[in-house]
Amino acid sequence: DEGIKSMARALDAAFAQIGIVKIESVGQVMNPMFHNAIQVVPVSEGVKPNTIVEELQSGYMFGDTVMRTAMVVVAK
């Protein structure tokens, strides 16, 4: 498990060196330009509507271009 986490960190660092960055999702307001909502859950206490509560697949950007949207779960 630690080896996989180490490889993921190395991959993220390599991506950052060439300008590919991960899209932040959890806790953010849903934005269809960056996020693809594949599930909607009821709003729980302390969570505002239209807020991302879980990320199922990471999204990535290269400069200002979205390479892949993040697949997320949104509170409604």
WOHU-V121534 format. One record per pair of residues at least 24 apart in sequence whose C-alpha atoms are under 10 Angstrom apart, sorted by the first residue. I is the first residue (numbers start at 1). GAP is how many residues later the second one is. Records with the same first field share a line. If there is no record, write none. Layout:
BEGIN
I: GAP + GAP
END
This chain:
BEGIN
15: 45 + 47
16: 46
18: 44 + 45
19: 42 + 43 + 44
20: 40 + 41 + 42 + 43 + 44 + 45 + 46 + 47
21: 38 + 39 + 40 + 41 + 42 + 45 + 46
22: 36 + 37 + 38 + 39 + 40 + 44 + 45 + 46 + 47 + 48
23: 35 + 36 + 37 + 38 + 43 + 45 + 46 + 47
24: 31 + 34 + 35 + 36 + 46
25: 26 + 27 + 28 + 29 + 30 + 31 + 32 + 33 + 34 + 45 + 46 + 47 + 48
26: 25 + 26 + 27 + 28 + 29 + 46 + 47 + 48
27: 24 + 25 + 26 + 27 + 28 + 47
28: 24 + 25 + 46
29: 24 + 45 + 46
30: 42 + 43 + 44 + 45
31: 38
32: 37 + 38
33: 33 + 35 + 36 + 37
34: 25 + 26 + 27 + 31 + 32 + 33 + 34 + 35 + 36 + 37
35: 24 + 31 + 33 + 34 + 35 + 36 + 37 + 38 + 39
36: 32 + 33 + 34 + 35 + 36 + 37 + 38
37: 32 + 33 + 34 + 35 + 36 + 37 + 38
38: 32 + 33 + 34 + 35 + 36
39: 32 + 33 + 34 + 35 + 36 + 37
40: 32 + 33 + 34 + 35 + 36
41: 32 + 33 + 34 + 35
42: 32 + 33 + 34
43: 31 + 32 + 33
44: 31 + 32
47: 28 + 29
48: 26 + 27 + 28
49: 25 + 26 + 27
50: 24 + 25 + 26
51: 24 + 25
52: 24
END
